[in-house]
């Protein structure tokens, strides 16, 4: 390791540890806000490992949650159970976190955004409950999830632009959904790629909101104790 790399690493470690320590010291619901998405991503990863014939360009992520199809591999039932439980649990935990945050906030745009995101969490839970086996319900709740949370981002973006401490995040919130819009307008044999990119954008966004909350950047938005 060079001297420059050593200095760079040395500067990064305290910063990373400060983030980790801040999360450790956060309220339980805020911790849930960080952990819950990891549950769903882990379950998706395990389901993919159990589905050797799954391809990112030829399948939808929801194919992993189909209990009875046989073309993805010999362990499809197990993959489906893990996939669907992961989404259901993540949706419920994120709903818990979002309602907790909603109860503490007084700023109107933020309350609107969190209310919309709560609906997204309900749709996410429903995706896990109503797997691909339950058509057309599964399609309806999937579309509901992917359509609602961009509006939560836009609500935050519009509402936070006037606050200096949140202006950069506001601009990101306004622009980020258009990445998903672009991906969904492209032609795909399967939709797993736009699905995972869209989901990751939502995860990074809600982690950003959670971090701003525990770091005190949203203190002026909170109700007086």
N, C-alpha and C positions, 0 to 999 in steps of 0.2 A: 504493500500500500504506500502510495506517495505521500509526501508531507501535505500537499494540498488536500488529498483525499482524507487524510487523518483529521485535518482541521475541519473539513466539511462534515465528516461523520461526527466529530466531537460537538459541533454546533447543532446538528440535527437531533442527536440523542436526547439532550435536555428538553428540547421543544416537543419531541414525540412523547416523552415521559410526562411532561406537563399536561398534554392532552389526555393521556391515559389516566393520570391522577385526577384530573377534573371530572372525567366521566365516572371514575370510581366513587368520587365524593358527591355525585349528583343524586337527586331524588330517585327513588325506585322507578317511577314511571318513565323518567328520562333515560334511565339505563335500558328499560324495555324498548324504548324507541330506537336504540342503537342495536340491541341484540336481536330483536324480532326479525328484521330483514335477513340477518345471517342464517336464521333457521330455515327460511324459505329457500335461500340460495344453496344451502347445504343439502336440503332434501331434493332439490332439482338435480344437483350434482350426483347424488347417490342414485336417483332414478335413472339418470343417463347411463351410469355405470352398469346398471341392471338391465339396460335396454341396448344391447350392442348394435342393433340395426337402426337405431335412431340417428338421423342426420340433421345438421343445422339447416341445410338448404332444402331438405325434402319434407320436413315435418313441422308441426306446430308443437309448442311446449305442452299444450293440453293433451297431445297424443300420449304423453307419458302418464297421464292420469286416467286413461281408458282401462277399465278393469278386464275386459274380455277380448280385446284384439290380440292377435297372435303373431303379427308380423315384426314386432320390435325385439323379440327375444323370448326365451323360455321362462323368464321371471317377471312377466308383465304384471301379474297380480300384486306381487310385492312392490314393484316399482310404482304402481298406481296408488297403493296404500300410502307409501312414503310420500309421494308427490302431493296427494290430496290432503293428507294430514298436515304436511308442512305449510301449504297455502292456507288451510283453515286456521291453524294455530297462529300463523303470522298475522292474518287478517284480524283475528280477535285481539291479539296483543297490541297491534297498531291502533285499533279502535280504542282500546283502553288508554294508550298513551295520548292519542289525539283528543279524547274527551277530557283527560286530565289537563292538558295544555289549554284547551278551549275554556275551561272553567277559570283559568287564571288570567286570561287576556281580556282587555277592555277595548283595544283598538279595533274599529269596525271591519276594516279590510282583512285583518288577520283572523277575526272571528268568522268572517264569510269563508275565507280560504280553508280554515280548519273544519268548518261545517261541511264543506264540499269534500274535503279529504276523508272525513268520517264516512261519507257515502261511498267513497272509493274503497275504504276498508271493508265495508259491508259487502260490496261487490266481490272483493278479493276472497272473503270468507265463503261467499256463495259459489265462487269458481271451484273451491275445494270440495264443497258439499255436493254441488251438482256437476259431476264430472262430465266428460264427453258422452258418457252413456245416457245422460239425461238431456237429449236434444228435444226442442230448441232452447230449453232453459239455459243450458251452458253457454250457448252462443250469446244470448241476451245479456247475461251477467258479465261475460268476458268483454263484450262491447261496452257495457256500462262502466267497467273498471278503466279501460283504456281511454274512454271519452271524458270521464269526470275529473281525474286528477290534473290534467293540464290546466283546467279552469281554476283549480286551487293555486297552481303556480302563477297564473296570470293575475289572480286577485291579490296575491302577495306582491307581485311585481308592481302593479299599479299603486297599491297602498303604501308600499315602503319606499318608493322613489323619493318622497319628500323628506326622508330621514337620512342624514349623512351617514350614520353608522351602519345602515342596512342598504344603502344605495347600490353598492356593487352586487350584493345578493339579489336585489330587486331586478337589476338588469339581466342577471343570469336567469332568474325566474321567468322573465318575459321571453327570453330567447330560447331556452332549453326545450320547451315543447315542440318547437319547429323542427328540431332534429327528428323527433318521432313522426311528425307530420310528413316530413320528406321521405323517411323510410317506408311509411305505410302507403305512399303514392307510387312506390316502385313495384315492379312485377317480381313475385317470388313463387317458386314451386311450393315452398312451405313458408310459414310465417314465424318460425322460431327466432330468426335473427332480429326482425323488428320488435318482436315481443320481448326478448331479453334486453335489448338496448333501451326500449321504452321503460321496462321495469327497473333497470339500473339507474336510469335518469330520475325516476321517482324516488328510489332509495337514496341516492346521493342528495337529492333535494330535501327530503325529510330529515336526513342526517344533518344537513346544513341548518335547517330550522331548529332542530334539537340542540345543536352546538351553540347557536346564537342565543338560545334560551338559557342554557346552563352557564354560558360565559358572561351573562349579564347584559348582552347587547339589546335584549328586548325588555329591559327593566321599565322603560317608559311606556311600554304597551300593557303592563300588568296592572291588575286591580290593586288598590291600596289595601294593605293588610290591617 
